[in-house]
Amino acid sequence: MKIYITDCDHESMEIEKQTFTQNGVDFAILNITQPDDIIKHCHDADALVLQYATISDDVLSNLKNLKGVVRYGVGVNTIDIESATKNNVAVCNVPDYGTNEVADHALSLIMALTRKLPLFVNDTKKGIWAYEKAIPIYRLQEQTAGIIGLGRIGLSLAKKLHGIGLKVIGFDPLAKQEDLPDFIECVNFEKLLTESDIISLNLPLIKQTQNLISYEQFSVMKKNCYLVNTARGGIINEEALYQALLNKTIAGAALDVFMHEPPTDRKLFELDNFIATPHAAWYSEQSQKDLKRKAAQEAIRLAKGEKPLYCLNN
């Protein structure tokens, strides 16, 4: 059995090394992301673990021993899932390593936006003692939070928002009202956009969700609406977001993820009603350890021909 970690920007790889060694697995840690390099250096791979690498049809067609690929984290938009299925290669992720961390981060961004904390903090540090600059601020417990994507993270965030007194509505094409907690009202996409004071994106980036939030969607949102994205860049059309914030079509936005990371277009960062964090929502000391251990364990299962826990294709 041979497992390759194609790429990973974590400071230490000791957890993976220990997990592989304890299970008697031959492994190698590389620093490659391009398909040609993966084909060249991983030709005998039984399983791949990756962070940013592109797993294309060429890769999947040329790695004849490959049983599966595992991505650090939840999103798998750099992997050609259709080709993987065609080549009998399992595509796996680690969906449950940082559920609370991402939900907590989304909640923190919501609180920062609705209470206008960046404005208060920056002004106070400058010696400006004036709450009036933040007018208007609305009572959080009288607002409606709309959650797009009712998977693990979306449900965790919904529970937290309900716990502090917000009305929660949600949209997910796979969700059924009878399967949801009583405090979540399942609504259609249009109703969520028009009725929410706060919108949180908690869904994967796939073809159907690319630019899901764009000019048309911003035009029907409330002017006091705040938008938060801790899911994936690309779900929001960033030019449309810039125009919506610049023209005060919506009240504000907070992003932890961008189409290109780190972002090269800095226009959004010049706006007072925009805040950002550096794709950090997933992180805690505990979640990082869980991510590394679970990714390594899933790769071992794949290499051994065992049933994976988190397979996204058949």
C-alpha positions in Angstrom: 0.0 0.0 0.0 1.3 3.5 -0.9 -0.3 6.7 0.3 0.8 10.1 -0.9 0.0 13.5 0.7 0.2 15.6 -2.4 0.2 19.0 -0.5 -0.6 20.5 2.8 0.3 23.9 4.3 0.0 22.8 8.0 2.9 23.5 10.2 3.4 19.9 11.3 2.6 16.5 9.7 3.4 14.4 12.8 -0.2 13.2 13.3 -0.4 11.8 9.8 3.1 10.3 10.1 2.2 8.6 13.4 -1.1 7.3 12.0 0.4 5.8 8.9 3.4 4.3 10.8 1.2 2.7 13.4 -0.8 1.1 10.7 2.2 -0.1 8.7 1.5 2.0 5.7 4.1 3.2 3.2 3.7 6.9 2.7 5.3 10.0 1.2 4.7 13.7 1.8 5.1 15.9 -1.3 4.5 19.5 -2.2 2.8 19.3 -5.6 -0.6 20.5 -6.8 -0.6 20.2 -10.6 -2.0 17.2 -12.4 1.2 16.5 -14.4 3.3 16.4 -11.3 0.8 14.2 -9.5 0.9 11.7 -12.4 4.7 11.7 -12.4 5.3 11.3 -8.7 2.3 9.4 -7.5 2.0 6.7 -10.2 1.8 3.9 -7.7 -0.6 5.5 -5.3 -3.3 3.5 -3.6 -4.7 6.7 -2.0 -4.1 10.4 -2.1 -4.6 13.0 0.6 -4.7 16.6 -0.6 -5.4 20.2 0.3 -5.3 22.3 -2.8 -4.2 19.8 -5.5 -6.2 19.5 -8.7 -7.3 15.9 -9.3 -8.3 16.0 -12.9 -9.5 13.3 -15.4 -5.9 12.8 -16.5 -4.8 12.1 -13.0 -7.6 9.7 -12.4 -7.1 7.9 -15.7 -3.3 7.5 -15.2 -3.1 6.4 -11.6 -4.1 2.8 -12.2 -3.8 1.6 -8.6 -5.7 4.5 -7.1 -8.7 3.5 -4.9 -9.5 6.9 -3.5 -8.7 10.5 -2.7 -9.2 12.3 0.6 -9.4 16.1 0.9 -8.4 17.9 4.1 -11.7 19.6 5.0 -15.2 19.6 3.5 -15.1 21.1 0.0 -14.0 18.9 -2.9 -14.3 21.4 -5.8 -10.7 20.7 -7.0 -11.6 17.0 -7.7 -13.3 15.8 -10.8 -16.0 13.7 -9.1 -17.6 12.5 -12.3 -14.3 11.2 -13.6 -13.5 9.6 -10.3 -16.8 7.7 -10.3 -16.1 6.6 -13.9 -12.6 5.4 -12.9 -14.0 3.6 -9.7 -12.1 6.0 -7.4 -13.8 7.1 -4.1 -13.9 10.8 -3.3 -13.8 11.4 0.4 -13.7 14.4 2.7 -13.7 15.1 6.4 -17.1 16.7 7.0 -17.3 16.6 10.8 -13.9 17.8 12.1 -14.8 21.5 12.6 -18.6 21.8 12.6 -18.8 23.9 15.8 -15.8 26.0 14.8 -17.3 27.1 11.5 -20.7 27.7 13.1 -19.1 29.6 16.0 -17.1 31.7 13.4 -20.3 32.5 11.4 -22.1 33.5 14.6 -19.1 35.7 15.6 -19.2 37.4 12.2 -23.0 37.9 12.5 -22.5 39.5 15.9 -19.7 41.7 14.7 -21.8 42.9 11.7 -25.1 43.5 13.5 -23.5 45.2 16.5 -21.0 47.1 14.2 -18.1 46.1 16.3 -15.3 46.9 13.8 -16.5 50.5 13.7 -16.7 50.8 17.5 -13.3 49.2 18.0 -11.5 51.2 15.4 -13.0 54.5 16.5 -12.4 53.8 20.2 -8.8 53.1 19.6 -8.5 56.4 17.8 -10.0 58.2 20.8 -13.4 58.7 19.2 -16.1 58.1 21.8 -19.4 58.2 19.8 -21.9 55.4 19.4 -23.9 57.7 17.1 -21.7 56.9 14.1 -23.2 53.3 14.3 -26.8 54.3 14.0 -28.9 52.4 13.2 -28.5 49.1 15.1 -31.4 46.8 15.5 -32.3 44.4 18.3 -30.9 41.0 17.3 -33.7 39.1 18.9 -36.3 40.7 16.7 -34.5 39.7 13.5 -34.8 36.7 11.1 -31.8 34.6 10.2 -31.9 32.8 6.9 -29.5 29.8 6.5 -28.8 28.5 3.1 -27.6 24.9 3.4 -28.9 22.8 6.2 -26.1 20.3 6.7 -24.0 19.8 9.8 -22.7 23.4 10.0 -26.0 25.0 8.9 -27.9 23.1 11.6 -25.3 23.9 14.2 -25.5 27.6 13.4 -29.3 27.5 13.4 -29.3 26.0 16.9 -27.0 28.7 18.2 -29.0 31.5 16.6 -32.3 30.1 17.9 -30.7 29.8 21.4 -30.1 33.6 21.5 -33.6 34.4 20.4 -33.6 34.8 16.6 -36.3 33.5 14.3 -34.6 30.9 12.0 -35.6 30.1 8.4 -33.7 27.8 6.1 -33.3 26.7 2.5 -31.8 23.5 1.3 -33.1 21.6 -1.8 -32.5 18.3 0.0 -34.1 19.2 3.3 -37.6 18.3 4.4 -39.5 20.1 7.1 -40.4 16.9 8.9 -36.7 16.1 9.3 -35.7 19.5 10.7 -35.8 20.8 14.3 -39.1 22.6 15.1 -37.3 25.9 15.4 -36.3 26.0 11.7 -38.9 26.9 9.1 -38.0 25.4 5.8 -38.7 27.9 3.0 -38.0 28.4 -0.7 -35.0 30.3 -1.9 -36.9 33.4 -2.9 -38.6 33.7 0.5 -35.4 33.3 2.4 -33.8 36.1 0.3 -36.7 38.6 0.8 -37.5 37.9 4.5 -34.0 37.5 6.1 -32.3 40.2 8.1 -29.2 38.0 8.2 -28.2 35.4 5.6 -25.5 32.8 6.2 -24.1 30.6 3.5 -23.4 27.0 4.6 -23.3 24.9 1.5 -20.7 23.4 -0.9 -19.3 25.0 -4.1 -20.6 23.0 -7.0 -21.8 23.9 -10.5 -25.3 24.6 -9.2 -24.1 27.0 -6.4 -21.5 28.9 -8.4 -22.6 32.6 -8.2 -25.7 31.6 -6.4 -25.7 35.1 -4.8 -25.3 37.7 -7.5 -26.9 40.9 -8.8 -30.5 39.5 -9.0 -30.4 38.1 -5.5 -29.0 41.2 -3.9 -31.7 43.3 -5.5 -34.4 41.5 -3.6 -32.7 41.4 -0.2 -33.7 43.8 2.6 -31.6 47.0 2.8 -30.8 46.1 6.4 -29.7 42.6 5.5 -26.2 41.3 6.5 -24.6 38.5 4.4 -22.1 36.0 5.9 -20.1 33.4 4.0 -18.0 30.8 5.8 -18.6 28.1 3.2 -16.7 28.6 -0.1 -15.6 31.5 -2.3 -17.4 31.5 -5.6 -20.8 31.0 -4.1 -21.1 34.8 -4.1 -20.3 36.9 -7.1 -17.8 39.2 -5.6 -18.2 42.1 -8.1 -22.0 42.0 -7.4 -21.3 42.0 -3.7 -19.0 45.0 -4.1 -21.7 46.9 -5.9 -24.4 45.9 -3.4 -22.2 47.2 -0.5 -21.1 50.3 -2.3 -24.6 51.3 -3.2 -26.0 50.2 0.2 -28.3 47.7 -1.4 -27.6 45.6 1.7 -26.3 46.7 5.0 -23.0 44.8 5.2 -21.2 41.5 4.6 -18.5 39.3 6.2 -16.5 36.8 4.2 -14.1 34.1 5.5 -13.7 32.7 2.0 -13.0 34.2 -1.4 -12.9 33.0 -5.0 -9.1 33.5 -5.0 -7.2 33.2 -1.8 -5.6 35.3 -0.7 -7.7 37.8 -2.7 -5.8 40.0 -5.2 -8.7 42.4 -5.8 -8.8 44.6 -2.7 -11.9 46.7 -3.6 -14.1 45.1 -1.0 -11.6 45.8 1.8 -11.9 49.5 1.2 -15.6 49.5 2.3 -16.7 50.3 5.8 -19.6 47.8 5.7 -17.3 44.9 4.8 -15.2 42.7 7.1 -13.1 39.6 6.3 -11.1 36.8 8.0 -8.4 34.6 6.3 -10.3 31.3 5.7 -9.9 30.7 9.5 -13.4 29.5 10.4 -12.4 25.8 10.4 -9.5 26.3 12.9 -9.1 25.4 16.5 -6.3 23.3 18.1 -8.8 20.4 18.5 -10.3 20.7 15.0 -6.9 20.7 13.3 -5.9 17.5 15.1 -9.2 15.8 14.3 -8.8 16.9 10.6 -5.3 15.4 10.2 -6.1 12.2 12.0 -9.4 11.6 10.3 -8.0 12.3 6.8 -5.1 9.9 7.4 -7.4 7.2 8.8 -9.8 7.5 5.8 -6.8 7.2 3.4 -5.7 4.0 5.1 -9.2 2.5 4.8 -9.2 3.3 1.1 -5.7 1.9 0.5 -6.7 -1.3 2.3 -9.8 -1.6 0.2 -12.1 -1.1 3.2 -15.4 0.9 3.1 -14.7 4.6 3.7 -16.7 6.6 6.2 -17.2 9.8 4.2 -17.5 8.8 0.5 -19.2 11.4 -1.7 -19.6 9.2 -4.8 -20.6 5.6 -5.4 
